[in-house]
Amino acid sequence: MKRRQFFKTAGGAALLTSSGMCSFLMDLYALSSEENLSKVEARYYKKHPDREIECELCPRFCKLGDKERGYCGVRENIGGDYYTLVYGKPCSLNDDPIEKKPFFHYLPGNRTISVATAGCNVNCKFCQNWEISQVRPEQVQNYDVSPDALVDIAQKYNCPVIAYTYSEPIIFYEYMYDTSVKARRKGIKNVVITGGYINPEPLLELTKVVDAIKVDLKAFSQDFYTSYVKGKLEPVLEAIKIIAQSNVWMEIVYLVIPTLNDSTKELRGVCQWIMKEIGPDVPIHFSRFHPMYLIKNLPSTPISTLEKAHKIALQEGLRYAYIGNVPGHRAESTYCPKCHNTVVQRVGYKIQKSDITAGRCRNCSTPIPGIWS
């Protein structure tokens, strides 16, 4: 089987057929051909002489000649104008629990319509969705789903939230932004699952139209970002600070990878930074790594390492630390920082009990930060 055929069958169809919406999509939305990519002018770029452009969406600042694409593979210079090739062309569309994102303090127990296109502006060697993030849009199956159509799907399936996820939503910024504006008019919320590799100006504009952002903080060292992400740490830290100063709800995930970003020094450093720059109430999820993509030589993260990270977070004053990818662990649940009552009990992606009333612990009335209804 040729590489392109593999991606068409494995990367596209497998993701689509995992959803109960697949038959609905196949009935109503045409499968895009390789020649039927979008040609919608991109935002955040400037023109240079001789039909060259410079992308200003993310910290790569790609400088491109005519017919060249950016690092993400989904934005192209055509005759001196810059275009997004994936506007309204998702390759994955599923219904998920919001806890899967993970959001633990934002509308718990609700379903989301999760959407992604091909492409990414980094190259994480441990990416779990590499089949779509590390390919060009011609290499996966794409569907014609406009922003209006995506909002209609959310309404049809009674999903109060659209989640931009799986790959890196920043690379389909225009599609995400326009859909978010239309969704808000219909009372539908928008959440973004991102690595935070975006420039300040487009991020500030995005925070005006979305409701929650989860940032994957890959590590707390530039060496890790250089070797395993192909990006820079500082712009991500700056993005986290910008989101924290906005009206958008934020949660942070730190995937703990054995021997690479799990030292006590690094874990304490990231917790101290969050405490100093953001404060004690941002939820942080320490997620378990499983070998995949280009890192298959390391074992899954020991649970004891995750528990160490969780303990460090609490020691440094962070009130809402979680352990992820370990279903049934006590640290999946939310506890009142004052009386230690279990205010939200979780097992995997399911809510077993909620003891929050009007945003407060039902036992002692302590406010529990989040958007609970």
C-alpha positions in Angstrom: 0.0 0.0 0.0 1.4 3.4 -1.0 1.9 6.1 1.7 -0.9 8.3 0.5 -3.3 5.3 0.3 -2.4 4.4 3.9 -3.2 7.9 5.2 -6.4 7.9 3.3 -7.6 4.7 4.8 -6.0 4.9 8.3 -5.6 8.6 9.0 -8.9 9.8 7.7 -11.6 7.2 7.6 -10.6 5.5 10.9 -11.0 8.7 12.8 -14.3 9.5 11.2 -15.8 6.1 11.6 -15.1 6.1 15.3 -17.9 8.6 15.7 -21.6 7.9 15.8 -22.1 10.8 13.4 -20.2 9.2 10.6 -23.3 8.1 8.6 -24.8 11.5 9.0 -21.7 13.2 7.7 -21.3 10.8 4.7 -24.9 11.5 3.8 -24.7 15.2 3.9 -21.2 16.3 3.3 -19.2 15.6 0.2 -15.8 14.0 0.4 -13.3 16.5 -0.9 -10.9 15.5 -3.6 -7.2 16.3 -3.5 -7.9 19.2 -6.0 -10.7 20.5 -3.8 -8.8 22.2 -1.0 -10.0 25.6 0.2 -8.6 28.9 -1.1 -9.6 31.3 1.6 -7.2 34.2 2.3 -5.2 33.7 5.5 -5.0 36.2 8.2 -1.9 37.5 9.9 0.7 37.8 7.1 2.5 40.6 5.4 3.7 40.9 1.8 7.2 41.4 0.6 8.6 42.2 -2.9 8.7 39.6 -5.6 5.5 37.9 -4.4 7.1 36.8 -1.2 5.1 36.7 2.0 5.8 36.4 5.8 3.4 34.5 8.0 2.7 36.2 11.3 0.4 33.7 12.9 2.9 31.7 14.9 6.5 32.2 16.1 8.0 30.5 13.1 7.4 33.6 10.9 7.7 31.5 7.8 9.0 33.5 4.8 7.7 32.0 1.6 8.1 32.4 -2.1 5.3 31.8 -4.6 3.9 28.3 -4.5 5.6 27.6 -1.2 3.8 26.3 1.9 4.4 27.1 5.5 5.9 24.7 8.1 2.3 23.6 8.9 1.7 22.4 5.4 -1.8 23.9 5.1 -1.1 27.5 4.2 0.3 28.4 0.8 1.6 31.5 -1.0 -0.2 31.7 -4.3 0.9 34.5 -6.5 1.9 36.7 -3.5 -1.3 36.2 -1.5 -1.4 33.8 1.4 -4.2 31.2 1.6 -5.5 28.6 4.0 -6.1 25.3 2.3 -8.2 23.7 5.1 -10.9 26.2 5.7 -14.1 24.1 6.1 -12.1 20.9 5.3 -12.0 18.8 8.5 -10.5 15.4 8.3 -11.9 14.4 11.8 -15.2 15.1 13.3 -16.4 13.3 16.4 -18.5 13.6 19.5 -16.5 13.4 22.8 -17.0 14.0 26.5 -15.4 17.3 27.5 -13.4 15.5 30.1 -11.5 13.8 27.3 -9.9 17.2 26.3 -9.3 17.3 29.3 -11.4 20.1 30.8 -12.3 19.3 34.5 -13.5 22.7 35.5 -15.5 23.7 32.4 -19.0 22.4 31.9 -18.3 18.9 33.3 -20.4 16.1 32.0 -21.2 17.7 28.6 -20.5 16.4 25.1 -18.5 18.2 22.5 -18.3 18.2 18.7 -14.6 17.7 18.2 -13.1 19.0 14.9 -9.7 18.9 13.3 -8.0 19.4 10.0 -4.6 18.1 8.8 -1.4 19.9 9.8 0.5 21.2 12.7 3.1 23.9 13.4 5.3 21.8 15.6 6.5 18.2 15.3 6.2 16.4 18.6 7.9 13.1 18.5 5.3 11.7 20.9 2.2 12.9 19.1 -0.8 10.6 19.5 -2.5 12.0 16.4 0.4 12.1 14.1 -1.6 10.5 11.3 -3.4 13.8 10.7 -1.1 16.3 12.4 2.1 15.4 10.5 0.7 15.2 7.0 -0.6 17.5 4.4 -4.3 17.8 3.6 -3.9 15.9 0.4 -2.9 12.8 2.4 -6.1 12.4 4.4 -9.8 12.3 3.7 -11.4 15.7 4.1 -15.0 16.6 4.2 -16.8 19.8 3.1 -18.1 21.2 6.4 -18.5 25.0 6.5 -18.6 27.0 9.7 -22.4 27.2 9.4 -22.6 23.4 8.8 -20.5 22.7 11.8 -22.7 24.8 14.0 -25.7 23.0 12.6 -24.2 19.6 13.5 -23.6 20.7 17.1 -27.3 21.8 17.3 -28.5 18.6 15.7 -26.7 16.4 18.1 -27.5 18.6 21.1 -23.8 19.3 21.8 -23.4 22.6 23.7 -19.7 22.8 22.9 -17.5 22.7 19.8 -13.9 21.6 20.5 -11.0 22.5 18.2 -8.6 19.7 18.9 -6.7 16.5 17.8 -4.2 18.3 15.5 -3.2 22.0 16.2 -6.1 24.3 15.9 -3.8 27.3 15.4 -3.1 26.1 11.8 -6.8 26.3 10.9 -7.2 29.6 12.7 -9.6 31.2 10.2 -12.0 28.2 10.2 -11.9 28.0 14.0 -12.4 31.8 14.5 -15.3 32.1 12.0 -17.0 29.0 13.4 -16.6 30.3 17.0 -18.3 33.6 16.0 -21.3 31.8 14.4 -21.5 29.3 17.3 -21.7 32.0 19.9 -24.7 33.5 18.1 -26.5 30.1 18.5 -25.5 29.8 22.2 -22.9 27.2 21.6 -19.6 27.4 23.4 -16.1 27.0 21.9 -13.0 25.4 23.4 -9.5 25.1 22.0 -7.0 22.4 22.7 -3.6 23.7 21.7 0.1 23.6 22.2 0.0 27.4 22.6 2.5 28.1 19.7 0.9 31.3 18.5 1.8 34.9 18.4 0.3 37.4 20.8 -1.9 39.4 18.4 -3.9 36.5 16.9 -4.1 34.9 20.3 -5.6 38.0 21.8 -8.2 38.2 19.0 -9.0 34.5 19.5 -9.7 35.0 23.2 -12.5 37.4 22.3 -14.5 34.7 20.5 -13.8 31.4 22.4 -14.7 30.4 25.9 -12.0 28.0 27.2 -8.4 27.0 26.2 -6.4 24.0 27.3 -2.7 24.4 26.7 -0.4 21.5 26.4 2.8 22.6 28.1 5.2 20.0 26.7 8.0 20.5 29.2 9.7 23.3 31.1 13.0 23.4 29.2 14.1 24.7 25.9 16.3 21.7 25.3 13.2 19.5 25.3 11.3 21.8 22.9 14.3 21.9 20.6 14.8 18.1 20.5 11.3 16.7 20.8 8.9 19.5 19.7 10.8 21.4 17.1 9.7 24.7 18.6 10.4 27.2 21.4 9.2 27.2 25.0 9.1 31.0 25.6 6.2 31.8 23.2 4.1 29.1 24.9 4.8 30.6 28.3 3.8 34.0 26.9 0.6 32.5 25.5 -0.3 31.0 28.8 0.1 34.4 30.5 -2.0 36.1 27.8 -4.8 33.6 28.2 -4.7 33.9 32.0 -5.2 37.7 31.7 -8.3 37.2 29.4 -11.8 36.2 30.2 -11.2 32.7 28.8 -11.1 29.7 31.2 -7.8 27.9 31.0 -6.4 24.5 32.0 -2.9 23.2 31.5 -1.7 19.7 30.6 1.8 18.4 31.2 2.5 15.1 29.6 5.1 13.4 31.9 7.6 11.4 29.8 10.0 9.1 31.6 13.6 10.5 31.6 12.8 13.4 29.3 10.8 15.9 31.3 10.1 14.1 34.6 12.9 15.3 36.9 11.9 16.7 40.3 13.7 19.9 39.4 11.7 20.4 36.2 8.4 19.5 37.7 8.9 21.8 40.7 10.1 24.5 38.3 6.9 24.4 36.2 4.7 24.4 39.3 6.6 27.4 40.7 6.3 29.3 37.5 2.5 28.7 37.2 2.1 29.7 40.8 4.1 32.9 40.3 2.7 33.9 36.9 -0.8 32.6 36.9 -1.8 31.8 40.5 -3.1 28.8 42.5 -6.4 28.2 40.8 -5.5 27.1 37.2 -6.0 23.3 36.9 -2.9 21.4 35.9 -3.2 17.8 34.6 -0.1 15.5 34.8 -0.9 13.0 32.1 0.6 9.5 31.6 2.7 9.0 28.6 2.4 5.8 26.5 5.0 5.0 23.8 3.9 6.1 20.3 4.9 7.7 17.0 8.7 8.3 17.2 9.2 7.6 20.9 8.6 3.9 21.3 11.7 3.0 23.3 10.5 4.4 26.6 8.0 2.8 29.0 4.7 4.2 30.0 5.0 6.7 32.8 5.1 5.0 36.2 2.1 6.0 38.3 4.5 6.8 41.1 6.1 9.5 38.9 2.7 11.1 38.3 2.0 11.0 42.0 5.3 12.7 42.6 4.3 15.5 40.2 0.9 15.8 41.8 2.4 16.1 45.3 4.9 18.7 44.1 2.1 20.8 42.6 0.2 20.8 45.9 3.4 21.5 47.9 3.9 24.6 45.7 0.4 25.9 46.4 -1.5 24.8 43.3 -5.0 23.9 44.5 -6.2 21.8 41.5 -3.7 19.2 40.4 -4.8 16.1 38.5 -3.4 12.8 37.3 -4.5 11.9 33.7 -4.7 8.7 31.7 -5.0 6.6 34.8 -8.7 5.8 35.0 -10.0 5.4 38.6 -7.1 7.1 40.3 -8.1 9.3 43.2 -6.4 12.3 41.7 -8.9 12.3 38.8 -11.4 13.9 41.1 -11.8 17.5 42.4 -11.5 18.3 46.1 -12.4 21.4 48.0 -9.1 23.0 49.1 -10.7 24.0 52.4 -12.7 21.1 53.8 -11.3 18.4 51.3 -14.8 17.3 50.4 -15.0 15.5 47.0 -16.8 18.1 44.9 -16.5 16.3 41.6 -15.9 12.6 41.6 -14.6 11.2 38.2 -13.8 7.8 36.9 -12.2 8.1 33.5 -14.4 10.5 31.5 -17.5 10.0 33.5 -18.8 12.1 36.4 -19.9 9.9 39.3 -20.9 12.7 41.7 -21.0 16.5 41.7 -21.1 18.3 45.0 -21.0 21.9 43.7 -23.8 24.3 44.1 -23.6 27.7 42.4 -19.9 27.3 41.9 -19.3 26.5 45.6 -18.5 23.4 47.7 -21.8 22.1 49.0 -20.2 21.2 52.3 -18.5 24.5 53.3 -19.4 27.0 50.6 -15.9 27.6 49.4 -15.8 28.9 45.8 -14.5 26.3 43.4 -13.1 28.2 40.3 -14.5 27.1 37.0 -17.6 27.2 34.7 -19.9 24.7 36.1 -23.1 25.3 34.2 
